[in-house]
């Protein structure tokens, strides 16, 4: 695989806010450091977990710079640079590259339904303005666009689009990517409940918010796969699957914030319209976490 700097567990930090809904950079760095020291193989700020669409340009830049400073070269950094317009996506991609990001992640965000040709031109335009590799991110639940395997194959013809993150929850798409594109193309799982199945299908890594709460289990799953120990991988996955389902169903930023607080850490505040989990949801999460044996 060429120009593919990521493998393993790529952890998503949340973007914490203070009581006035301002981005809390100091707390962000603290939470990011926890991900690094607990074994994440890479970090990916400004994704769904980092509430990227809710941030201003200056806030996105501050998070990007804080991430580069805090990681200090210890792990690769995958920065989300997506925007509704191509011009703004190019702007953020260029900023991320200049700041020192290892790669950029782009999801085609849309109010109007984009055609395949529009999506290809969008990625091609951004790719032509930066030299770092790009991960094409397919998540119709958040981006509003479902990129077919055939479209993803077209995107990979763009020289520095070298990675695909597949988050539809359809493991058959991952099998298709491996079968049609071979081992020269790296694809990554973005659907938490499919972690084991995705690795079995040949995923190079797992992009997930779960390391904020259960880093050891996440890394142990990847290591078991690397060791070709299916029994161990199954046992490790089944320990965490209930939590993986919970954080997806309740919303990643909300669930991770509450989970951190249950574990005695400061998870910061949310930015409206997002609201904390209800008391019953917190109780349910506490029960799920208490039931996990590392």
C-alpha positions in Angstrom: 0.0 0.0 0.0 1.4 3.3 -1.0 1.0 6.6 0.9 -1.1 4.9 3.6 0.2 6.2 7.0 -2.6 4.7 9.2 -3.3 1.3 10.6 -4.8 -0.1 13.7 -6.9 1.9 16.1 -7.5 5.5 14.9 -9.1 7.3 17.9 -11.6 10.1 17.7 -11.3 12.8 20.3 -14.4 14.7 21.3 -14.4 18.5 21.1 -15.2 19.7 24.7 -16.9 23.0 25.4 -17.0 25.1 28.5 -20.2 26.3 30.3 -20.5 29.1 27.8 -20.2 26.7 24.9 -16.8 27.9 23.9 -14.2 25.3 22.8 -12.1 24.2 25.7 -8.7 23.8 24.2 -6.9 22.9 27.4 -9.4 20.1 28.2 -9.2 19.0 24.6 -5.4 18.5 24.9 -5.9 16.6 28.1 -8.4 14.2 26.5 -6.3 13.8 23.4 -3.2 13.0 25.5 -5.2 10.2 27.2 -5.9 8.6 23.8 -2.2 8.7 22.8 -0.8 7.3 26.0 -3.4 4.6 26.1 -2.2 3.1 22.8 -4.1 4.7 19.9 -2.2 4.1 16.7 -3.5 7.4 15.3 -5.9 10.2 16.1 -8.6 11.9 14.0 -9.9 15.2 15.1 -12.8 17.1 13.6 -15.0 14.1 12.7 -18.5 13.3 13.8 -17.4 12.7 17.4 -15.6 16.1 17.3 -18.8 17.8 16.1 -17.0 19.4 13.2 -20.1 20.8 11.5 -20.9 22.8 14.7 -17.5 24.6 14.7 -16.5 27.9 13.2 -13.5 28.1 10.9 -11.3 29.5 13.6 -12.3 26.8 16.0 -11.5 24.1 13.5 -8.1 25.7 13.0 -7.5 25.9 16.8 -8.4 22.2 17.2 -6.1 21.3 14.3 -3.1 23.2 15.7 -3.7 21.9 19.2 -3.8 18.3 17.9 -0.5 18.7 16.0 1.1 20.3 19.0 -0.1 17.7 21.5 0.7 14.7 19.4 4.2 16.1 18.7 4.9 13.4 16.1 4.1 10.5 18.3 1.1 9.2 16.2 -0.1 10.2 12.8 -3.0 12.8 12.6 -6.0 12.5 10.3 -7.8 15.8 10.2 -11.4 16.2 9.1 -11.6 19.0 6.6 -15.1 18.6 5.1 -17.4 21.4 4.2 -20.5 22.0 2.0 -18.5 23.8 -0.6 -15.4 22.8 -2.5 -13.7 26.1 -1.8 -14.0 25.8 2.0 -13.0 22.2 1.9 -9.8 23.2 0.0 -9.2 25.9 2.5 -9.3 23.6 5.5 -7.3 20.9 3.7 -4.5 23.4 2.9 -4.6 24.6 6.5 -4.4 21.1 7.9 -1.4 20.3 5.6 0.4 23.5 6.6 -0.2 22.8 10.2 1.4 19.4 9.9 -1.4 16.9 9.5 -0.5 13.5 8.2 -3.6 13.1 6.1 -7.0 14.7 5.5 -10.4 13.0 5.7 -13.2 14.2 3.5 -16.9 13.3 3.5 -19.1 14.8 0.8 -21.5 17.0 2.7 -24.6 18.0 0.8 -27.9 19.8 1.1 -28.7 19.0 -2.5 -28.2 15.4 -3.6 -24.8 15.3 -5.3 -24.2 13.3 -8.5 -21.3 10.9 -8.7 -19.6 13.3 -11.2 -20.0 16.2 -8.8 -18.4 14.2 -6.0 -15.5 13.1 -8.1 -14.8 16.7 -9.2 -15.0 17.8 -5.5 -12.4 15.3 -4.4 -10.2 15.9 -7.4 -10.3 19.7 -6.8 -9.2 19.3 -3.2 -6.6 16.7 -4.0 -5.0 19.0 -6.6 -4.3 21.6 -3.9 -2.6 19.4 -1.3 0.1 16.8 -1.3 -0.8 14.8 1.8 -3.0 11.7 1.3 -6.8 11.8 1.5 -9.2 9.4 3.2 -12.6 9.3 1.4 -15.2 9.0 4.1 -18.6 7.4 3.3 -21.2 7.9 6.0 -24.7 8.6 4.6 -26.2 8.9 8.0 -24.2 12.1 8.7 -23.2 13.4 5.3 -26.4 12.7 3.5 -24.6 11.1 0.6 -24.1 7.3 0.1 -21.1 6.7 -2.1 -21.4 3.4 -3.9 -18.5 1.0 -4.1 -18.3 1.9 -7.8 -18.0 5.6 -7.0 -15.3 4.9 -4.3 -13.4 2.9 -6.9 -13.5 6.1 -9.2 -12.2 8.2 -6.3 -9.2 6.0 -5.8 -8.1 6.9 -9.4 -7.3 10.3 -8.0 -3.6 10.0 -7.1 -3.6 11.1 -3.4 -6.9 9.5 -2.5 -5.4 6.4 -1.0 -7.8 5.4 1.8 -11.5 4.7 2.3 -13.5 4.9 5.5 -16.7 2.9 5.2 -19.4 3.7 7.7 -22.6 2.4 6.2 -22.7 -0.7 8.4 -22.7 -3.0 5.4 -19.8 -5.3 5.7 -20.4 -6.6 2.2 -19.1 -3.3 0.9 -15.8 -4.0 2.6 -15.6 -7.4 1.0 -16.3 -5.8 -2.3 -13.5 -3.3 -1.8 -11.0 -6.0 -1.0 -12.1 -8.2 -3.8 -12.3 -5.5 -6.5 -9.4 -3.4 -5.4 -7.0 -5.9 -3.9 -4.6 -5.3 -1.0 -3.1 -2.2 -2.5 -6.0 -0.1 -1.3 -6.5 0.5 2.5 -10.0 0.7 3.8 -11.1 1.4 7.3 -14.1 0.6 9.4 -16.1 3.4 10.8 -19.1 1.4 12.0 -18.3 0.4 15.6 -20.6 -2.7 15.9 -18.9 -4.1 12.8 -15.4 -3.9 14.3 -14.7 -7.7 14.3 -16.4 -8.3 10.9 -14.5 -5.4 9.3 -11.2 -6.7 10.4 -12.1 -10.1 9.1 -12.9 -8.5 5.8 -9.4 -7.0 5.6 -9.8 -3.5 7.1 -6.5 -1.8 7.8 -7.9 0.0 10.8 -10.8 1.0 12.9 -11.8 4.7 13.2 -13.6 4.9 16.5 -14.5 7.1 19.5 -14.5 4.0 21.8 -10.8 4.5 23.0 -12.1 7.5 25.0 -13.7 4.9 27.3 -12.2 1.4 26.6 -8.8 1.9 24.9 -7.3 -1.4 26.0 -10.1 -3.5 24.6 -9.9 -1.7 21.3 -6.2 -2.2 21.0 -6.4 -5.8 22.2 -8.9 -6.5 19.4 -6.6 -5.2 16.8 -3.6 -7.1 18.3 -5.6 -10.4 18.3 -6.4 -9.9 14.6 -2.8 -9.2 13.9 -1.9 -12.5 15.7 -4.5 -14.4 13.6 -6.2 -15.4 16.9 -9.8 -15.5 16.0 -11.0 -17.0 19.3 -9.3 -14.2 21.3 -10.6 -11.6 18.9 -14.2 -12.9 19.3 -13.9 -12.9 23.1 -12.5 -9.4 23.2 -15.1 -8.1 20.7 -18.0 -9.6 22.6 -16.9 -7.8 25.8 -17.2 -4.4 24.2 -20.0 -4.8 21.6 -22.8 -3.6 24.0 -20.9 -0.4 24.6 -20.2 0.0 20.9 -23.9 -0.2 20.1 -24.8 2.2 22.9 -22.5 5.0 21.9 -23.7 4.8 18.2 -27.4 4.7 19.1 -27.2 7.6 21.6 -24.9 9.8 19.6 -21.1 9.7 19.9 -20.4 13.2 21.5 -23.2 12.8 24.1 -22.3 9.2 25.0 -18.6 9.8 25.2 -19.0 12.9 27.4 -21.2 11.0 29.8 -19.0 7.9 29.8 -15.9 10.0 30.7 -17.9 11.5 33.6 -19.0 8.1 34.8 -15.3 7.1 34.8 -14.5 10.2 36.9 -13.1 12.4 34.1 -14.1 15.8 32.9 -16.0 15.5 29.6 -16.7 19.2 29.3 -20.0 20.5 28.0 -21.8 20.1 24.7 -22.7 22.8 22.1 -26.4 23.4 21.5 -28.5 21.9 20.1 -26.8 18.8 21.5 -27.9 17.9 25.0 -26.5 15.5 27.7 -27.9 12.1 28.1 -30.9 11.8 30.2 -30.7 10.3 33.7 -32.1 7.0 32.5 -29.6 6.9 29.6 -26.7 7.7 32.0 -27.9 4.9 34.3 -28.0 2.5 31.3 -24.5 3.6 30.2 -23.2 3.1 33.7 -24.6 -0.5 33.7 -23.0 -1.2 30.3 -19.6 0.1 31.5 -19.8 -1.8 34.8 -20.5 -5.0 32.9 -17.3 -4.7 30.9 -14.3 -6.9 32.1 -11.0 -5.8 30.6 
